[in-house]
Amino acid sequence: MKIEVLKYGGSSLTGEGRIEAVAHQVAGLHREGLSLVVVVSAVGRTTKELIETANGFAGRLNRREVDQLISTGEQQSMALLTMAFGEMDIPARSFAGWQAGIRAGGIFTDGRVLSVDPRMVAGSVEKGEVAVVAGFQGVTDEGDVITLGRGGSDLTAVALAAALEAECCRVFTDVEGIFSADPRVVPGAFRLERVSYGECMEMAAAGARILQARSVELAWRYGVPLFVGSSFGKGRGTWIMRDDVSEGFVVRSITHDTEVAKVAVLGVPDKPGIAARVFSSLAGAGVGVEMIIQSIMRGQVNDIAFLVRKEFLGEAIDVCRRTARDIEAQGVAFDTEVGKISLVGAGLSNHPDAPARMFSILAGESVNIDMISSTSMSITCVVSSADVEKAVAALHRAFIEEAAG
């Protein structure tokens, strides 16, 4: 039995008309003889609205109860889409995360997939039904619903595709694939036909909101072919594959992210184990960090700065202030008016001229750099959020448009 897993994002399901359009698209594939599993996200802004509602009840949210609440968004989508199939005489059955065999653990609102038992889903497909699965959620060993973090429906789709040994996993959203930059910011951005798993992971981690980075990592690990395309388009999109692909220039994408904030713990005593205490406290609170920078020692103290998602800034500040008192640091500062911009491309580390050129271009645009980090496939700078768009446009012109032309 050859199975394809299709995933539809919330923008593809906003409103009755779009749900019906998705149902017609899937029905056409089903009538062609394909065995299909459809994973769905919550409709539109449902998850954000549920969180806003929860915030109205409590200043400090109980993460377990948040997951109980926000997991209902995907369940609404799966039920509505399954009903739409019924109106078209297409046999279909819906499955919540626990029914689909998604076992997960870790921290509520940011769970990790531990195992997948797809027998119920596979049984439905074997009967000729379209299996419709609520993404973004799993079940703990204690029987609690746990959600899989931002973009977790992508992870659900890839995990099921791997467990079912599916032919591929197709992710449908409101854009026609992965672009060389955000086309809303850079008019000259163009769609990439193919990217490697590694490049796609870097793009996702750097802020490109096409796929969850963890889902790409899982696809890479299990060799799941991934396709990203528009649910409203005509088949155009981007394939994500195992081998790196070169198109004559190093940089494949300029990505940016303004949904981050900078936190700095100031005057940290220069002693072994201090950094471990800071970041263990953050991890214990479920706050993920990135781009950790420690300043040069001055008078036996350091400053430690890092980025967090804006949605976790309040928790990060509270944790850091408590920890700062415990370790006798001088204080905590934060800045919400920052953004990060990244060059992404396979083999970037083999081109030592790339960082110097990037920094020169930013200087030419009068963009001041606050923080810098790099990997084998990316160089990332933190700048003022007011400078992000002009920085992205300038870097795209220099590294991609001029190189391609």
C-alpha positions in Angstrom: 0.0 0.0 0.0 1.6 3.3 -1.1 0.6 6.1 1.2 1.0 9.9 0.8 0.8 12.2 3.8 -0.7 15.6 3.1 -0.5 18.4 5.6 -2.7 21.6 5.4 -1.9 24.7 7.4 -4.3 26.9 9.2 -4.4 29.5 6.3 -5.5 26.7 4.0 -8.5 26.0 6.2 -9.7 29.5 7.1 -13.5 29.6 6.4 -16.0 27.2 4.9 -15.0 27.9 1.3 -11.3 27.0 1.9 -12.2 23.8 3.8 -14.4 22.8 0.9 -11.6 23.6 -1.6 -9.1 21.4 0.4 -11.7 18.6 0.5 -12.2 18.8 -3.3 -8.4 18.7 -3.8 -8.0 15.7 -1.6 -11.1 14.0 -3.0 -9.6 14.2 -6.5 -6.4 12.5 -5.4 -8.4 9.8 -3.6 -10.5 9.1 -6.7 -7.2 8.7 -8.6 -6.5 5.7 -6.3 -4.0 7.3 -3.8 -4.0 6.2 -0.2 -4.1 9.3 1.8 -3.5 10.6 5.3 -4.3 14.3 5.9 -2.9 16.2 8.8 -4.5 19.5 9.7 -3.6 22.6 11.7 -6.1 24.8 13.6 -8.1 27.1 11.4 -6.6 30.6 11.0 -5.8 32.4 14.2 -7.6 29.8 16.4 -4.6 28.9 18.5 -3.6 32.5 19.2 -7.2 33.4 20.1 -7.4 30.5 22.5 -4.1 31.6 24.2 -5.4 35.2 24.4 -8.6 33.9 26.0 -6.5 31.9 28.5 -4.4 35.0 29.3 -7.7 36.7 30.3 -8.2 34.2 33.0 -4.7 34.0 34.6 -1.6 36.0 34.7 0.6 32.9 34.9 -0.6 30.1 32.7 -0.6 26.5 33.7 1.0 24.8 30.6 -0.8 21.5 31.0 -4.2 23.3 30.9 -3.0 25.5 28.0 -2.4 22.3 26.0 -5.8 20.9 27.0 -7.2 24.1 25.5 -5.2 24.8 22.4 -5.3 21.2 21.2 -9.0 21.6 20.5 -8.2 23.9 17.5 -6.8 21.1 15.4 -9.6 18.8 16.5 -12.1 21.3 15.2 -10.3 21.3 11.8 -10.1 17.5 11.5 -13.8 17.1 12.3 -14.9 19.9 9.9 -12.8 18.5 7.0 -14.0 15.0 7.6 -17.6 16.2 7.5 -16.8 17.9 4.2 -15.6 14.6 2.8 -18.8 13.0 3.9 -20.8 15.6 1.8 -18.7 14.4 -1.2 -19.3 10.7 -0.5 -15.6 10.2 0.2 -15.1 7.8 3.1 -13.1 9.4 5.8 -12.4 9.1 9.5 -10.9 11.6 11.9 -8.2 10.9 14.6 -7.0 13.0 17.5 -3.3 12.8 18.3 -3.7 10.0 20.8 -5.9 8.0 18.4 -3.2 8.4 15.7 -0.6 6.8 18.1 1.5 9.9 18.6 3.2 9.4 22.0 5.1 12.4 23.3 6.8 13.8 26.4 8.8 16.6 27.7 7.5 20.1 28.6 3.8 21.0 28.0 3.4 23.4 25.0 6.7 22.1 23.6 6.5 18.3 23.6 8.8 15.9 21.8 7.6 12.9 19.8 8.8 9.7 21.6 7.1 7.1 19.3 4.4 6.6 16.8 2.0 3.6 16.6 0.1 4.2 13.4 -2.0 1.1 13.4 -5.4 2.8 13.7 -4.5 5.3 10.9 -3.1 2.5 8.7 -6.3 0.4 9.3 -8.5 3.3 8.2 -6.4 3.8 5.0 -6.6 0.0 4.3 -10.4 0.3 4.3 -10.2 2.9 1.6 -10.9 5.8 3.9 -9.1 9.2 4.0 -7.5 9.3 7.5 -7.8 12.9 8.8 -5.4 13.5 11.8 -5.3 16.5 14.2 -1.7 17.8 14.1 0.3 19.5 16.8 -0.6 17.1 19.6 0.3 13.8 21.2 -0.4 12.0 24.5 2.0 11.5 27.4 2.4 8.2 29.3 0.2 9.7 31.9 -2.6 10.2 29.4 -2.3 14.0 29.2 -2.6 15.9 25.9 0.7 17.6 25.0 1.3 19.9 22.1 4.4 19.8 19.9 5.6 23.4 19.8 5.2 26.1 17.2 4.6 24.5 13.8 4.0 21.1 15.5 1.5 20.0 12.8 4.5 19.7 10.4 6.1 17.3 12.9 2.9 15.2 13.2 2.8 14.9 9.4 6.5 13.9 9.1 6.3 11.5 12.0 3.3 9.7 10.6 5.0 9.6 7.1 8.0 8.0 8.6 6.0 5.5 10.7 3.8 4.6 7.7 6.8 4.4 5.3 4.9 6.8 3.1 6.0 7.7 -0.4 6.3 11.4 0.6 5.0 14.1 2.8 3.4 17.1 1.1 3.0 20.3 3.1 0.4 22.8 1.7 0.4 26.3 2.9 -0.4 29.8 1.4 2.8 30.2 -0.5 4.2 28.3 -3.5 7.2 26.8 -1.8 10.4 28.0 -0.3 11.8 31.4 -1.6 15.2 32.9 -1.6 13.8 35.6 0.8 10.4 36.7 2.0 8.7 38.0 -1.2 6.7 40.4 0.9 10.0 42.1 1.8 12.1 41.4 -1.3 10.3 41.8 -4.6 13.2 40.0 -6.4 12.9 36.9 -4.3 12.2 33.7 -6.3 11.0 30.2 -5.6 13.7 27.5 -5.1 13.0 24.3 -7.0 15.0 22.2 -4.5 16.9 22.6 -1.3 18.7 20.1 0.9 17.4 19.0 4.3 20.4 20.8 5.9 19.7 24.1 4.2 16.0 23.8 4.9 16.7 23.2 8.6 19.0 26.3 8.7 16.3 28.4 7.0 13.6 27.3 9.4 15.8 27.8 12.5 16.8 31.3 11.1 13.2 32.4 10.9 11.7 31.2 7.6 8.2 30.2 8.5 7.6 27.5 6.0 8.4 24.3 8.0 9.2 23.6 11.6 12.9 22.9 11.9 12.3 19.8 14.0 10.1 18.3 11.3 12.8 18.8 8.7 15.4 17.1 11.0 13.0 14.2 11.5 12.4 13.9 7.7 16.2 13.9 7.2 16.7 11.2 9.8 14.1 8.9 8.3 14.6 9.8 4.6 11.1 11.2 4.1 10.8 13.2 0.9 9.2 16.5 1.6 7.4 18.9 -0.7 6.2 22.4 0.2 3.6 24.1 -2.0 0.5 26.2 -2.1 -2.9 24.6 -1.4 -4.3 27.2 -3.9 -1.6 26.8 -6.6 -1.2 24.4 -9.5 1.5 22.0 -8.3 4.4 24.4 -8.1 6.5 24.1 -5.0 9.9 23.1 -3.5 11.3 19.6 -2.9 13.5 19.1 0.1 16.0 16.3 -0.6 18.9 14.5 1.0 21.8 15.8 -1.2 22.9 19.4 -1.3 22.2 21.1 -4.6 24.4 23.8 -6.1 23.0 26.3 -8.6 26.2 28.2 -9.2 26.2 30.4 -6.1 26.7 29.7 -2.4 23.9 31.6 -0.6 20.5 30.0 -1.2 18.4 32.2 1.0 18.3 35.4 3.1 16.0 34.8 6.1 14.8 37.1 8.9 12.9 36.9 12.1 11.6 39.8 14.2 9.7 37.6 16.7 12.7 37.4 19.0 13.9 39.4 22.0 17.4 39.8 23.5 18.0 39.1 27.2 21.2 39.8 29.0 22.3 38.7 32.5 24.7 41.4 33.6 27.7 41.1 35.8 27.8 37.4 36.1 30.5 36.1 38.4 33.3 34.4 36.5 33.0 31.0 38.2 32.6 27.4 36.9 29.0 26.3 36.8 27.4 29.7 36.8 26.3 29.5 33.1 24.9 26.0 33.8 22.7 27.4 36.5 21.4 30.2 34.3 20.5 27.9 31.4 19.3 25.0 33.6 16.8 27.4 35.2 15.6 28.5 31.8 15.3 24.9 30.5 13.4 23.9 33.6 10.9 26.6 32.8 10.6 25.4 29.2 12.2 28.5 27.7 14.4 27.8 24.7 17.3 30.1 23.9 19.5 30.7 20.9 22.6 32.7 20.0 24.3 32.6 23.4 27.1 35.2 23.6 29.4 35.8 26.6 31.2 39.0 26.9 34.9 39.5 27.6 35.6 39.3 31.3 35.9 42.6 33.2 36.8 42.6 36.9 36.0 38.9 37.4 32.5 39.3 35.9 30.9 38.6 32.5 27.7 39.5 30.7 25.7 36.7 29.1 23.3 37.6 26.3 20.9 35.4 24.3 17.7 35.4 22.3 14.3 34.0 23.2 11.0 34.0 21.4 9.0 37.1 22.3 6.1 34.9 23.5 8.5 33.5 26.2 10.1 36.8 27.2 8.1 37.3 30.4 9.0 33.9 31.7 12.7 34.3 30.6 12.9 37.6 32.5 11.3 36.2 35.7 13.6 33.2 35.6 16.8 35.3 34.9 16.0 37.8 37.7 15.5 35.0 40.3 18.7 33.3 39.1 20.6 36.6 39.0 19.8 37.1 42.7 20.9 33.5 43.5 24.3 33.8 41.7 24.8 37.5 42.8 24.8 38.9 39.3 24.3 42.6 38.8 21.0 42.5 37.0 19.0 41.6 33.9 18.3 43.7 30.8 16.2 43.0 27.7 15.4 44.5 24.3 12.4 43.7 22.2 13.3 45.9 19.3 15.7 43.5 17.6 15.6 41.0 14.7 17.9 38.5 13.2 19.0 38.2 9.6 20.8 35.1 8.1 22.7 34.0 5.0 21.9 30.3 4.4 23.7 28.0 2.0 25.5 24.7 1.9 29.3 25.0 2.2 29.1 28.6 3.4 31.9 27.9 5.9 34.3 27.2 3.0 34.0 30.7 1.8 35.8 33.0 4.2 35.0 36.1 2.2 31.3 35.7 3.0 31.3 37.1 6.5 33.4 40.1 5.6 31.2 40.8 2.6 28.0 40.5 4.6 29.3 42.9 7.3 30.5 45.4 4.7 27.1 45.4 3.0 25.3 46.0 6.3 27.8 48.8 7.1 27.0 50.4 3.7 23.3 50.4 4.8 24.2 52.0 8.2 23.0 48.8 9.9 24.7 48.3 13.3 25.3 44.6 14.3 24.5 43.7 17.9 25.3 39.9 17.9 26.9 37.4 15.4 26.8 33.7 15.2 27.6 31.1 12.5 27.3 27.5 11.5 28.6 25.5 8.6 25.6 26.6 6.6 24.6 30.0 8.0 25.8 33.4 9.3 23.3 35.2 11.5 23.4 38.8 12.7 21.1 40.5 15.3 20.3 44.1 14.4 17.7 46.7 15.2 14.2 45.5 14.1 13.8 48.9 12.3 16.8 47.9 10.0 15.7 44.3 9.2 13.9 44.8 6.0 16.5 47.1 4.3 19.2 44.7 5.5 17.5 41.7 4.0 16.9 43.5 0.7 20.5 44.6 0.4 21.9 41.2 1.2 19.5 39.5 -1.3 20.7 41.9 -4.1 24.3 41.3 -3.4 24.4 37.6 -2.6 21.6 36.2 -4.7 20.3 38.5 -7.4 23.7 39.7 -8.6 25.2 36.2 -8.4 22.3 34.7 -10.3 22.3 37.4 -12.9 
